[in-house]
Amino acid sequence: MKRIWKWLFSILVLAIAVGGCAGYVLQYYHADKTALTALQSDENVAVSQTDYGWLFDGPSDTDAIIFYPGGKVEETAYAPLLRQLAENGMDAFLVKMPCRLAVLNQNKADKIFPQYDYANLYIGGHSLGGVCAANYASAHSKQFKGVILLAAYPTKQLPDTLKTVYIYGSEDGVLNMEKLELSKQYAKDADTYIISGGNHAQFGSYGNQKGDGTAAILAQEQINIAVQDIFKSIGLEISSQAA
């Protein structure tokens, strides 16, 4: 009888743990209407769903970025940002992560390399996605020209061959600033841009985020500035919408 009760107790504990995990991953930030609109193709950018996520294919044949979304954020929330990058000359691969957590498949960029050939390929991401993207770049540095970190930081050494860019908002209430400062030992020649009035969530289009500061600028303005900062840092010229 004791064995039966012990077995039942183990099953109960496991069920509670599984239920708790399921509840955790099912609670996430959803893409808003602005993001859904940005998923529509037009004469400037062809947007298509792929086996790895989404492709924003603009006029560039030479420059592109692989983008990892923030933790517990629907990946399509980053459509406005990536569409604007593509419009201006940097095609974008938006990676869909299992359970919306990049830590569960940090190497998913592996799916992209065999399918495309860009002279200048970058990797980046937002928040937890940016951390995972930087870690991937650390182990695959020969594949990339640089790392773009939106409210994120590396936790492993990045070689000097990679152009590293930090971009975050002055009102960000989520980003761990102490860890960001410590991380600069891993990217000693990184460029840093602080968006005045920007916060954590407005790099994506998913509404307010718990613990974040209140933005003093509109979401579209924050995206405009982020695109300008990215292009300025890597030496590309803005061609249209972000000017």
C-alpha positions in Angstrom: 0.0 0.0 0.0 2.8 2.4 0.8 4.3 1.8 -2.6 1.0 2.7 -4.2 0.7 5.9 -2.3 4.3 6.8 -3.1 3.6 6.1 -6.8 0.4 8.2 -6.7 2.2 11.0 -4.9 5.0 11.0 -7.6 2.4 11.1 -10.4 0.6 14.1 -8.7 3.9 16.0 -8.3 4.7 15.4 -11.9 1.3 16.5 -13.1 1.5 19.7 -11.0 5.0 20.4 -12.5 3.8 19.8 -16.1 0.7 21.9 -15.5 2.8 24.7 -14.1 5.2 24.6 -17.1 2.3 24.6 -19.5 0.7 27.5 -17.8 3.9 29.4 -17.9 4.5 29.0 -21.7 0.9 29.6 -22.6 1.0 33.0 -21.0 2.8 35.2 -23.5 2.7 38.7 -25.2 0.6 38.6 -28.4 1.4 40.6 -31.5 -0.9 43.5 -32.0 -2.8 44.8 -35.1 0.2 46.9 -36.2 2.3 43.8 -36.3 -0.2 41.8 -38.2 -0.5 44.5 -40.8 3.3 44.5 -41.3 3.1 40.8 -42.3 1.4 41.7 -45.6 3.6 41.8 -48.7 3.7 44.9 -51.0 5.9 46.2 -53.8 8.8 46.9 -51.4 8.9 43.8 -49.2 7.8 40.2 -49.9 6.8 38.6 -46.6 6.6 34.8 -46.5 6.2 32.1 -43.8 9.0 29.5 -43.8 10.1 26.4 -42.0 12.1 28.5 -39.5 9.6 31.4 -39.1 9.3 34.4 -41.5 11.3 36.0 -44.3 11.1 39.8 -45.0 12.7 40.0 -48.4 13.4 43.5 -49.6 15.7 45.0 -52.3 19.0 43.8 -50.8 20.9 40.8 -52.2 23.9 41.4 -49.9 22.8 42.3 -46.4 20.5 40.4 -44.0 19.9 39.7 -40.3 18.7 36.6 -38.5 16.5 37.8 -35.6 15.6 36.0 -32.4 12.5 37.3 -30.6 12.2 38.2 -26.9 11.2 35.6 -24.4 7.4 34.8 -24.2 6.7 37.2 -27.0 4.9 36.1 -30.2 7.5 36.3 -32.9 5.3 38.2 -35.3 5.3 41.2 -32.9 8.7 42.1 -34.5 7.2 42.4 -38.0 7.1 46.2 -38.0 10.8 46.5 -37.1 12.0 43.8 -39.5 9.9 45.0 -42.3 11.4 48.5 -41.9 14.9 46.9 -42.0 14.0 45.0 -45.1 12.6 48.1 -46.8 15.8 50.0 -46.3 18.2 47.3 -47.5 18.6 44.6 -44.8 16.6 41.5 -45.4 15.4 39.9 -42.2 14.9 36.3 -41.1 12.4 36.2 -38.1 13.0 33.0 -36.2 10.0 31.2 -34.5 11.1 29.6 -31.3 9.6 26.7 -29.4 7.2 27.9 -26.7 8.4 31.4 -27.6 11.7 30.9 -25.7 15.0 31.1 -27.7 16.8 29.2 -24.9 14.9 26.1 -26.1 16.5 26.2 -29.5 19.4 28.6 -29.5 20.9 26.9 -32.6 17.8 27.3 -34.8 19.8 29.7 -37.1 21.4 26.5 -38.4 18.2 26.1 -40.6 18.9 29.3 -42.5 22.5 29.0 -43.7 22.0 26.2 -46.2 19.1 28.1 -47.9 20.6 31.6 -48.5 23.9 33.3 -49.5 24.4 36.8 -48.3 27.8 38.6 -48.3 27.0 40.4 -45.1 25.0 38.4 -42.6 24.2 39.7 -39.1 22.5 38.1 -36.1 20.6 39.8 -33.3 17.5 39.8 -31.2 15.5 41.4 -28.5 15.9 40.8 -24.7 16.3 37.0 -24.1 16.4 36.5 -27.8 19.3 38.8 -28.1 21.2 37.0 -25.4 20.7 33.7 -27.2 21.7 35.2 -30.6 24.9 36.6 -29.1 25.7 33.2 -27.6 25.1 31.6 -31.0 27.4 34.2 -32.7 30.1 33.4 -30.2 30.2 29.8 -31.4 29.7 30.6 -35.1 31.5 33.9 -35.6 32.8 33.1 -39.1 29.2 33.2 -40.3 28.5 36.8 -39.4 29.6 40.3 -39.8 28.1 41.5 -36.5 25.7 41.2 -33.6 22.7 43.5 -33.0 21.5 43.6 -29.4 18.2 45.3 -28.7 17.8 45.6 -24.9 20.1 42.6 -24.6 23.8 41.6 -24.0 26.2 38.8 -24.6 27.2 36.3 -21.9 30.1 34.8 -23.8 33.2 36.3 -25.6 32.5 37.8 -29.0 35.6 38.1 -31.3 36.8 41.4 -32.5 35.8 40.4 -36.0 32.2 40.9 -35.1 30.7 44.4 -35.1 28.6 44.5 -31.9 25.8 47.0 -31.4 23.9 47.7 -28.1 20.6 49.6 -28.5 18.2 50.2 -25.6 15.7 52.7 -24.3 16.4 55.3 -21.6 13.1 54.2 -19.9 13.7 50.4 -20.0 12.5 48.9 -16.7 13.2 45.3 -17.7 16.8 45.2 -18.9 19.4 44.4 -16.2 21.7 47.3 -16.5 24.3 45.8 -14.2 24.6 42.7 -16.4 24.7 44.8 -19.5 27.7 46.8 -18.2 29.5 43.6 -17.1 28.9 42.1 -20.5 30.9 44.8 -22.3 34.0 42.8 -21.4 32.8 40.3 -24.0 32.4 43.0 -26.7 35.0 45.6 -26.0 34.6 47.6 -29.2 30.8 47.6 -29.2 28.8 50.7 -30.2 26.1 51.7 -27.7 23.0 53.7 -28.6 20.5 54.8 -25.9 17.1 55.8 -27.4 15.9 58.8 -25.4 12.3 58.1 -24.2 12.3 54.5 -25.4 11.5 51.5 -23.2 11.9 47.7 -23.4 8.7 46.6 -25.2 8.5 49.1 -28.0 11.2 47.3 -30.1 8.3 44.9 -30.7 4.6 45.5 -31.2 2.9 43.6 -28.3 1.7 46.3 -25.9 3.0 47.0 -22.4 5.3 44.6 -20.6 5.3 43.9 -16.9 8.0 45.8 -15.0 8.8 48.1 -18.0 9.1 51.8 -17.8 6.7 54.2 -19.5 7.9 55.3 -22.9 8.1 59.0 -23.7 8.0 58.4 -27.4 5.7 56.5 -29.7 6.5 52.9 -30.7 7.0 53.8 -34.4 9.5 56.5 -33.4 11.5 54.0 -31.3 11.6 51.6 -34.3 12.6 54.4 -36.6 15.5 55.4 -34.3 16.6 51.7 -33.8 16.8 51.2 -37.6 18.8 54.4 -38.0 21.2 53.3 -35.3 21.7 49.8 -36.7 22.4 51.2 -40.2 24.7 53.9 -38.9 26.7 51.4 -36.9 27.3 48.9 -39.7 27.7 51.5 -42.4 24.5 51.1 -44.4 22.5 54.0 -45.8 18.9 54.4 -45.0 17.0 54.3 -48.2 13.3 55.1 -47.4 11.0 54.8 -44.4 13.3 55.2 -41.5 14.9 58.5 -42.7 
